[in-house]
Structure formats: structure tokens, C-alpha cells
Amino acid sequence: MTRIKSSPAPAPVVVWFRQDLRLADNPALNAAAAHGAPVIALYVLDDSLAWKPGAASRWWLHQALNALDGDLRRQYGFGLTLRRGRAADLVPQLATQTGAQAVFWNRCYEPAAIERDAKIKAVLKQAGIVAESHNASLLYEPWTVKTQSGGWFKVYSPFWRACRALGEPPSPLPAPKQMHGHAGLESDMLANWHLLPTKPDWAGGLRNTWVPGSLGVESMLANFIDQGLNGYAEQRDRPDMPATSRLSPHLHFGEIGPRQIWHAVRFALDAGPPSLARHGEKFLAELGWREFAHHLLFHCPSLPEQNFRSDFDAFPWHDDAAALKRWQRGQTGYPIVDAGMRELWHTGWMHNRVRMIVASFLVKHLRQHWRQGEAWFWDTLVDADLANNAASWQWVAGSGADAAPYFRIFNPMLQGERFDPEGDYVRAWVPELKAVPARFIHKPWQAPALVLREAGVSLGGNYPAPMVDHDAARISALAAFATLRDKEGNEAAAKRLHEGRGAA
């Protein structure tokens, strides 16, 4: 009897998931599937890098990995392989131990990740293993958007015009039709990573607010396009209305990609009435701000730690732990600020207009360093994104690229009256004030004593009096900003101060 020799099993390929926790429009996954070899779907929790995920992001990551594992099993019959440790060590080790012929991943653009990935790619190639990286996170690679002189943009508007001149982003890829997994690999237990809070379990509000994972996010986008896009240009600044997409955490973790969002909106604009175009373009421009932040971080890796404008290095910040804590807890005495900070703590998210208001209050009313706010947002936001977080805080502080002029100091009362005119947002998050009439909801200290008594409000009792006086804080901030070494900026600030402008 002739014995038939069995063919050796083909060498596997590795897909290293990172900020791309989805099956559709995942170029690295498609590249791996095209090989026809067994696939190892790898995720590495690498806490060795700077800016490791904060507490709220870790909660989301647990849910997102659990969802991705379920998606893989339902679609292809195999799940994630989990490892914890230094990816620079673990990825080459796994590839070598399994005899992998190739490793595929989608690029991250944080400075530490870029440096790490370059080293991993060099090690793999030296071992004769194919190493390919792809773009799944941005509409345009940072190095492809250039000024006419070949440099990089520091102002948003010309940056976005240059992006649009590059043409439409590529169409999103479908999920691979078929793949099969590489058997016999051990995996960490997700529960053993202890990403979820337990003592105490502070994540009840997050659980009630969000459903992480890619399974429902495309329908979430479709619902926004159907119900929220028309009117977006005017209503996006209203925290009292459900007028934003709330896609930011799904986008950060890669449960949906920017190309998927872009083309879904473009399809809606092509099929909809001409009046929809203005709203759709405004929404796409918000994707443009996200691109601009990543563009800045790529070209300026020190953005999360250092002032983009070096003249701000001399700014006289205050160091007041008690004031910082009151801001963090939503106990400033300014209702729109307190509502935002409490929404953040409860849900891990805050409306973008309110983010600007609370940030301005911290750096300009309280004169706390923008890095204090950046660190708090990093720990408490479910959509904490290094590029967006750093660029946005520096924008508000005036120290960043294309920054808000430092003489623009948001007036929290006027901001509240303009964007939460009936006080519905404040009442939702500051229930102590729920019975205060709309006329006084954003400045309860101006309400007559009888009105406060009937509303059950005791300033300094069940709701704090303002921790600083707005007018005095504004004048103090302008005087501090006027000490900057930028002569032109000083003259502009002095002129506006003299003219009585600068409050927004």
C-alpha cells in the first residue's frame, strides 16, 4: 500500500489589530485574507508607550475587543489572540514562533507608535518576514498634504482646501468574504486584563450611554444622516439638542473608518435636496479638523507636552489643586461649565461646544495649564484621541497652531444663553437648578432671593456660588497674556482690551 504524503500546512499570516477594531474597510485584514493562508488575529495591550489609554478608554477597549472577537467568530469561525506586554517584543516573537510569512497592520500616527512600528518592521524584515502597513484611520496621509513650498500646514483652512484638492478619498473596502484561522494558539483572557473598573465600579453611566463595537455603528451613522444631518450646520453647537453624530469614540477605536463616514455622507448629499449640501459640507469639515489634528501631531510630535508656540513657555500659569478639583467635579458655580464636567464624568463624553467652554474656563478664568485639562480629558473621555486632545487644548489656550486668539475668553453666561437658551442641558446635568427659570439658569446668582428660594436653590449651600468673578478673571487673564513676548500679539491684546472686546 502506497502512503500518501500530506502537504505541510501553509505558513500563517498575522493581522495586528490596533485602532482599527472592525472587519469592513480594514486594508490590513483584506491584505491578509488575500494570501489565502491561515490568519492570526492579534491584539496587543501595550502599556509601555507614553500616553497609554486612560480609564474611560480602557472600559471602551474591553467592550470593543469583546465585540470584535464576536464579529470574527460569527463571520469566519475564529477569534482574537490576545497578548499583553511590549508589542516591540511580542509581535516579532509571535511571528517567529508560528512561522508566519507576513504581518499586516494599519498605521497609528502617535509619535511613540510610529517609532515602535518602524523598529518592528525592521526586525521582521531582517527575519525574512513580510511586514506591511496600511492606512485605515485617515482620509489623507499626513505626508501627502503639502503647502506650495513643500512644507506642512499650520492653519486649518488652507490645509482643508489642499485636502479637498487631492480629490475624493478612496471608497471603503468590504469585509473579506472568507478567511480561516490558525489553530492551536493560546490567548490571554480579556477579563484578566482588568480593563473594567470594579472598586468602585464608576462605569454605570458609560454602560447606559454607549454600545461599543462595530455591529451597530453603521446603522448609527445611517440614523444620523437620516435624522440629524439636515440642520447640522446650525444645530451642531446646541448641547440641548441631539444634533451631533456621537461617532467620535467609534471612530477613535476604528469601529468605523473615516472613509466609510465620508462616502456615506457624500452618497446622501448626491441623493438629497440641494439644501442638504451646506449641512453635509459642515459635517465633513469636522472630519477635516480631525485630519488637521493628526497632521499637526505627525509633524510636531511634541504637541501633547510642549507649547506649539514657544512664546507661551513664559506664560504665568497658576498651580491651584483645589481650583482644578472643583472644575473636575463640576462645582465651579457656572452652570454650563458644571453641566459639561458632570456629563463627562457620567458618560465619558461631552458636547464639542461645551468642551470649548469648559476648556476656556480652566485655562483663562482659572489660569490652569492646558496640560491639566488635557490629562483629565485623556483619562475621562471615551473618545480620548492624542492628536485631537492635544491640538484642541492648545487651540483653546492660544498656544497651538491656528489657535483661538488668546484674547478670546468665553463668557460662560453668554455661551449658555446662546446655545442652551431654555437651560435644558443645564437642568439635565445640574439637577439642583432644575426649577430655576430660564432667565436665570445660566447666572443664578443674579436671581432674586425669592426666585432662588422657590426653586430650592441655596447658593453656597446645595449649589456653589461662582468660584471666580467673570469680569475680574477676564481682566486678570488678559493682563497675564499681555506679558507674552510676542510683540504683535501684545499690541493686539492691548487694543482689544482698551476697546472692551474679547468676550465670546
N, C-alpha and C positions, 0 to 999 in steps of 0.2 A: 504494500500500500504506500503510495507516494504522499509524503507530508507536505502540505501547502504552507509555505512561509507567510506569516502575517506581516503586513506592511507596518513599519513603525508609525506611531501616532504623530501627526504633524505638530510642529512646534507651535505653542500658543502665541497669542499677541495680548498685550496689556493695554487697557484703556484706563488711564489715570484720571478719575473724576476730581474736579475741584470746585470752581464757581460755575458749574455747567450741569446742574443736577436734573437733567432731562434727557429724553430719548430723541425727540424731534429737533431738527435744526442743531444737531450736535456733530460738527465736522470730524472730530476725533473718533467718535463712535462709528460714524459712517466709514471712515478710513479703515478702522479695524475690521468692520464687517466685510468690507470688500476683499479682504485677504482670504476669507473662507476658512480660516483656522479657528481653533477653539479660543474663546475670548475670556480673559480675566478682567472683571470689572472692579477696579481697585479704588478705594478711598483711603487717604492717609490723614489722620488728625495730627498736624504738625504744629505743636505749640512752641517750637524753638524759635520761630520767626518773631520779629518785632510786630507789635500790633496783632497779637493773637485774638481770636474772637471774644467779644465781651459776653456778659451773662445772658442778655436777651438774644444775641445771635447764636449762642450755644443751644438755647432752648429751641430756636427755629431749626438749627442744624440737625438736632436729633430727629425732629419730625420729618424734615426734608430727606434725610438719609433713609429713614424707615419707609417713606413714600417711594423713593427711587428704587429701593430693594424690591418693594412690592410690584412696581411697574416692570422691572426686569423679569421677575419671576412669572408674572402673568403673560408677558409678551414673548419671552424667549426661554423660559424654563430654568433660569439660573439667576442668582442674586449677587449682591456686593460682597467683595472680600475687603474686610476692614483691618487696618493696621494703625497703630498709634506710635509716634516717635518721629525722629528726624527723617523727612522724606528724602533728603540727600543721601541717606544710608539705605533706607528701606526699599525705595524704588529700584535701584540697581541690584540690591540683594535678591528681591523677588524675581526680577527678570533673569538673573543668573541661575537661581535655584530651580526655576521652572523651565529653563532652556528657551525662554521667549525669544522669538525672532524680531519682535518690534514692540516699541512702547509709543503710544499716542496720547497726547493731551491737548487741551485748549489753553491758550495763553492766559496768564494773570499779569497784571500790569503794575502791581505794587513793587517798589524797588527791591525789597528783600526777596520776593518771589522771583523776580527777573534774574537776580544773581544766583539764587539756588537752582533755578531751572537750567541756566546756562551750564552750571557745573555738572548737573545730572546728565544733560545731553552729551557733554564731552566724555563723561565716564562710560555711558552706554555705547557711544560710537567707537571708543577705544576698545571695548569688548566685542565689537563686531555686531552690535545690536542696533537695528534701525531706530532712530528717535525722531519723531515728527511732532511739531506743534502747529496748532491751527488757531484761527480767530472765531470764537463763538460769543464774545462778550461785547464787542463794539461794532458800530456801523462802519467806522473807518479806523484803520490802524494809525496810531499816533505819528508814526514817521512818514505817513503819506500825505498829511495835511501841512502844507508849507506856505510861507509867505513868498512874495515875488522874488525876494533876495535869497530864498532857500532856507530861511530860519523858521522859528516856530512862533505861533501866535500867543500874545499875552492879553488880547482883548477879544471878547466873545463875538461881537457882531461880524467883524471880518473873518474870524475863524469859521463861523457857521456859513457865511457866504462861500468860503473856499470849500467847505464840505459839500455844499449843495452843487458847486461847480464840478465836483468829481462824479456826479451822476447818482442814480439810484443805488442804494446798497443791494448786494446780491439777494436773490429770492431765498427764503428759508428752505432748508433741506427736509425731506420727510424722514421719519424714523426708519432705520434699516428694516427690511422686510423679514429677514431671518438671521439668526446667529445661534451658535451653540456654545455652551460654557466649557471651561477647562475643569475637570473633576478632580477631587481629592485635596483641595486646598483648605487649610484651616483658616478661620476668620475670628477676629475679636467679636465678642458680644457687644452690641451697641449699648446695652444697659450698663455694661461695666465701664463705659467711658464717663458715666455720671455727668452728663451734659444738662440734665434736668435738675432744677432746684428742689431740695427736699426739706431742709431745716433752716429757715422756713420755706414752704412752697409758696413763692410770691407770684407764680405764673398763671393764677386763675384768670386774670383779665386777659392775658395773651391767649389762653385756650378759648375763651369766649369770643375773641375778636377774629382770630385767624385760623385758616386751614392750610398749613404749609403743604407743598407738594405740587407737582405739575398736573395732576389729574384734572383739577377744576380750574386752573388758571386761564386756560384758553377761553373757556366759557365766561370767566370773569371779565376778560378783555372784550369779548363779544357783547356782554351786557353793558359795559361802559360805552362802547361805540354806539350801541342802540339807544341807550337811555341818558348818557352823560355827556357825549361829545358835543352835541348841539347845545350851545350856550356856554361851552367851556371857557372861551376867551374872557367872558365877564365873570362867571361864577367860580372860577378856579381859586380865587382869593377869598372865598366865603367859607370859613370853617363851620358855620352854622348850617351848611347845605352839603348833601352828599354829591359833590360836583367834581371830585377827582377820581382817578382810576384806582388808587391804592395798590398799584402793581409794584411799587418800589422794592419791597422785600423779596418778592418772587423774582424780580429782575436781578437783584444783587446776588442771590443764590443760584441764578441761572435756571430756575424752573421754567422760565420763558426767556427767549432771547430778544434783543432789540430789533433784529431783522423781522422776527415774527410780528412784533408790535407795529413796526414801520409799515410793512406791507398790508397788514390788516386795516390800518387806518387809511392808507392810500387807496385800497380797494373800496372802502366806504366812501371816500371823497369822490372817486370816479363814478360810483353808482348813485350818489346822493345829490341833493339840490346844490346849486352854486353857493347858496348862503352857508353851507356847511364848511366850505373851504377855509374860511377865516379861523374857525374853531379848530379844525384839524391841523392847520399850519402852526397854530399856537401850541397845540399839544406836541407836535413833532419837534418844535423848538425846545421844549423841555427835555426831550431826548438829547437835543443838541447841547444843553447845559451839562448833562451827564458826560457826553463825549468831551466837552471842553475841560471838565474837571480831570478826566483821565489823561487828556493831552497835557495839562499842566503838571500832573504828578509824574508822568513819564519823563518830561523834560526838566523837571525840577524835583528830584527825589527828596529833597529836604523839606518839602512843603508841609508835612504834618508836624514838624518840630520847630521850624525856623520861619521867621517873618520873610515873606516873599520880597517885601520892600525893606531893605536894611535900615532905613531911617527910623523904622518903628522899634529898632533894638533899644533906643533910648527912651521909649515911652514910659512914664511913671505909673506903672500898674499898681493897684492895691493888692495886698495879701490879707484877706479877711475871711477866715474859715467859717465864722458864724454867718456872715452875709451869703457866702456860697451855699451853705447848707439850707438857708431859708429859700434861696432860689431853687435849689434842687427839689425841695419838698413842696413847692408851690405855696409859700407862705410870705410872699412879698408885699401883700396888700394892694397889688394892682391886679384886678380880676382877670384880664385877658392873659396876663403872664402866668398867673396861678393856674388858670384853666389849662393852658398848654402844658405846663410841667406836670400836672396831675394826669392829663391824658397820656403823656409819655410814660409815666410810671405804671399806669394801669394797662395800657395796650401795647407799649413798646413802639409807638408811632406818634407823630404829631403832624398836624396840617402844616404845609410849607409856609404859608403866610405867617402862621403863629411861630414857626421856627425862627423866622427873621425877627419877630417882635421880641421873643424871649432872649435871643442871642444879643440883640442890640441892648436890651436892658442889662444883661450881665456885663458886657464889655464897656458900655458907655454910662449907664446910670450907676453901676456898682464898680466900674473900672477894674474888674477882674480880668486876668489874662485870658485871651481867647482859647488858650490850650486847656484851661479848666473846663470850659464848656465843651470843647472837642472831646475831652476824656469822658465827661459824663454822657454825652450823646453816644460815644462809642460803646459804652457799657450798657446803655438802656434802650437803644434803638434796635428793632428787629431788622431794619434796613441799613444798619451801620456799614458804610462803604468808605474806605480810607480816602479815596480821591474826592468824593462828594463832601465828606465831612470836613476834611482839611480845607478844601477850596472854599466851601461855604462859610466856615467860621472866619477865615481870613478876609473873605469878601465883606462880611458884616463889620469886622473890626477896622477895615480900611487898609490893612497891611498886605492884602493879596493882589493878585492880578485882576485888572478890570474891576477893582473893588468899589464898593459904595463909598462915596466921599465921606471922609471921617466927620465932616460937619453935619452929615445927615444922621440925626438922632431920632429914632422913632418915638413918637408920643404915644404911650400905650392907651391913653384915654381916647384920643382921636382915631387910632387904629381900630380900637374896639368898636367905636361908634360907626365907623365906616364899613367894617367888614363883618360885624356881628350886631347889626342895628337894633334888633329886638332883645339881644342878650341871651339867645337860646343856647349858644355854645357855652357861655359862661355858666348858665344855670345847669347845664348837663354835667359840668365838671367841678363846679364850686356850689354845691347844694346849699351852703349857708346863705347864699344870696338869692335863692330861687324866688323869693317873694318880693324882691326889690324891683320897683318899677323900671321900665326900660330907660327912662330918662336919667336914672342914677346908677344903673347896673355897672357901668364902667368907671364910675367915680363915686362910690357910696359915701365917702367922707364929705361930699357936698350935699348929701340928702339931709333934709330937716330931721331933727331928733325924733319927731313923731313918726315920720315915714320909716325910719330905721326900726323904731320900737314896734310898729305894726308888722314889719317884715321879719321881726325876730332876730335882728342883727345888732350885735354889740361890738363896735369897733374896738380892737384891743382885747376883746373877750373871745367870742366864737369866730370872729374873723379879724385878722390883723389890720391895724392902721398901716398906711404906706410906710415902708421901711426907709424911703428917701423921698424928699420933695422933688418932683419932676423938674421944675424950673431951676432950682438950685443945682441939681445934679447935672443938668444940661450945661449950665454956665461953667461948672467945675470941669466937666469933660472937655468942653471947647478950649478952656484955658490950658488944660493938660495937652491936648492935641496941638495947640499952638506952639508948644515947646519943641516940636519935631524940627529936624534940621533941614527939611525940605522948604526952602525959602518961598518958592512959588505957592506951595500948599499953605504955608503960614499966612501969606498975604490974602489968599482966597478965603481962608477961615476967618481972618480978622474982618474982612469986608462983609462977609455974611453975618458975622456976629453983630457988627455995627448996624446992619440993615434989619436985624431981628429975624433972620431966616434960619433955616436949618432943622426945624422940627417937621417931622413927617407924620 
